[in-house]
Amino acid sequence: MKSKTIIALLIVILLYSAELFSASYVDTPNRGNLPHNVDKTSSLSELILRLEGDWIEKFTGKAYWIGYTDDMYSIAAYKEAAVDPLLDFIEKSTTEHARHGAFLTLHLIGIESKIAGRYYEEFTNKKAREALLSLLSLEQYQNEIIGLLIRDPWPSDIPYLFNVIKRNSPYGWKFIKALQRYDLKNAPVHQKIPQDIAVIGISQIKYATSEEYYKHITDELSKAGGTRFIIETDLLNSEFWKSNYHEGVIGGDFESILHHLTECGYIRFGDPIEYYVKNDRVCLCSIKTAKERWIEWYNKNKDLLNSPK
């Protein structure tokens, strides 16, 4: 009887400990707010100039959190008053590292210096948002800025994104993938997959090289989807096929595997590849095709969207 009581007590303790651990791991508002010191004595101009130095991002332990430095927090404490000086600094700075610091600081101002969660954040400052958007006209800044914007997409970003998509920017494919994050109505790519195909189970797929990764996945999708899964003819010769992948295993249903192959997430654009659904068929397509479909969609819907100021 005594042993049963001890066992029962141990179970209660384990359950309570698990509950505490679980609660500590939930995305509470302050979970990602690592300690930082705000410099209240240095001027704003002095703080911004420090971005020219050999600063490094703080270690957060998680890829989805940005390691803003104490100087960034100190600049962000000036809120909107720091936006124009940061833009001026970006224009005049001669180093990519310094500009990177300024971009991160504009982003920090945008989220009011508050880390919201693991896979979402609350960008609330309109002036900081407009500052980042205003820089998208400059090709050398596009890659970094779109990576910051998709963490909390705003509908008002859309015209700016299409201004880049219509050009031949080397980062244009990321802007096309980023559109997934904006939950646009009647999207011409990445639509809902027909349910009867979506739920088809696919056994675990093993791969050791990039060629095996894509070949094995597309082979399994083809087996599952049959004639209702189409791979664009030129896609297999695309550069993305040469991407580097470590050995691994994936499995699931048709929908989860297809999304694994094409999804753009909170901090990752994924591969330059997309799919669209037409006539109840799923077509895996190139970014070129996705671009054409998106531009056609935009030309039909742009009057319903906000125009850049």
Secondary structure as the mmCIF struct_conf table of DSSP 4:
data_model
#
loop_
_struct_conf.conf_type_id
_struct_conf.id
_struct_conf.beg_label_comp_id
_struct_conf.beg_label_asym_id
_struct_conf.beg_label_seq_id
_struct_conf.end_label_comp_id
_struct_conf.end_label_asym_id
_struct_conf.end_label_seq_id
HELX_RH_AL_P HELX_RH_AL_P1 LYS A 2 TYR A 25
BEND BEND1 VAL A 26 VAL A 26
TURN_TY1_P TURN_TY1_P1 PRO A 29 GLY A 32
BEND BEND2 LYS A 40 SER A 42
HELX_RH_AL_P HELX_RH_AL_P2 LEU A 44 LEU A 49
HELX_RH_3T_P HELX_RH_3T_P1 ARG A 50 GLU A 52
BEND BEND3 GLY A 53 GLY A 53
HELX_LH_PP_P HELX_LH_PP_P1 GLU A 57 PHE A 59
BEND BEND4 GLY A 61 LYS A 62
TURN_TY1_P TURN_TY1_P2 ALA A 63 TYR A 64
BEND BEND5 TRP A 65 TRP A 65
HELX_RH_AL_P HELX_RH_AL_P3 ASP A 70 ALA A 76
TURN_TY1_P TURN_TY1_P3 ALA A 77 TYR A 78
HELX_RH_3T_P HELX_RH_3T_P2 LYS A 79 ALA A 82
HELX_RH_AL_P HELX_RH_AL_P4 VAL A 83 LYS A 92
HELX_RH_AL_P HELX_RH_AL_P5 GLU A 96 GLY A 110
TURN_TY1_P TURN_TY1_P4 ILE A 111 SER A 113
BEND BEND6 ARG A 118 TYR A 119
HELX_RH_AL_P HELX_RH_AL_P6 LYS A 126 SER A 134
HELX_RH_3T_P HELX_RH_3T_P3 LEU A 135 SER A 137
BEND BEND7 LEU A 138 LEU A 138
HELX_RH_AL_P HELX_RH_AL_P7 GLU A 139 LEU A 149
TURN_TY1_P TURN_TY1_P5 ILE A 150 ARG A 151
BEND BEND8 ASP A 152 ASP A 152
HELX_RH_3T_P HELX_RH_3T_P4 PRO A 155 ASP A 157
HELX_RH_AL_P HELX_RH_AL_P8 ILE A 158 ILE A 165
TURN_TY1_P TURN_TY1_P6 LYS A 166 ASN A 168
TURN_TY1_P TURN_TY1_P7 PRO A 170 TYR A 171
HELX_RH_AL_P HELX_RH_AL_P9 GLY A 172 ALA A 178
HELX_RH_3T_P HELX_RH_3T_P5 LEU A 179 TYR A 182
TURN_TY1_P TURN_TY1_P8 LYS A 185 ASN A 186
BEND BEND9 PRO A 188 HIS A 190
HELX_LH_PP_P HELX_LH_PP_P2 LYS A 192 PRO A 194
HELX_RH_AL_P HELX_RH_AL_P10 GLN A 195 ALA A 198
TURN_TY1_P TURN_TY1_P9 VAL A 199 VAL A 199
STRN STRN1 GLY A 201 TYR A 207
BEND BEND10 ALA A 208 THR A 209
HELX_RH_AL_P HELX_RH_AL_P11 SER A 210 GLY A 225
HELX_RH_3T_P HELX_RH_3T_P6 GLY A 226 ARG A 228
STRN STRN2 PHE A 229 ILE A 231
TURN_TY1_P TURN_TY1_P10 THR A 233 ASP A 234
HELX_RH_3T_P HELX_RH_3T_P7 LEU A 235 ASN A 237
BEND BEND11 SER A 238 SER A 238
HELX_RH_3T_P HELX_RH_3T_P8 GLU A 239 LYS A 242
BEND BEND12 GLU A 247 GLU A 247
STRN STRN3 GLY A 248 ASP A 253
HELX_RH_AL_P HELX_RH_AL_P12 PHE A 254 THR A 262
BEND BEND13 TYR A 266 ILE A 267
BEND BEND14 PRO A 272 PRO A 272
STRN STRN4 ILE A 273 LYS A 278
TURN_TY1_P TURN_TY1_P11 ASN A 279 ASP A 280
STRN STRN5 ARG A 281 SER A 286
HELX_RH_AL_P HELX_RH_AL_P13 ILE A 287 ASN A 301
HELX_RH_3T_P HELX_RH_3T_P9 LYS A 302 LEU A 304
BEND BEND15 LEU A 305 LEU A 305
HELX_LH_PP_P HELX_LH_PP_P3 ASN A 306 PRO A 308
#
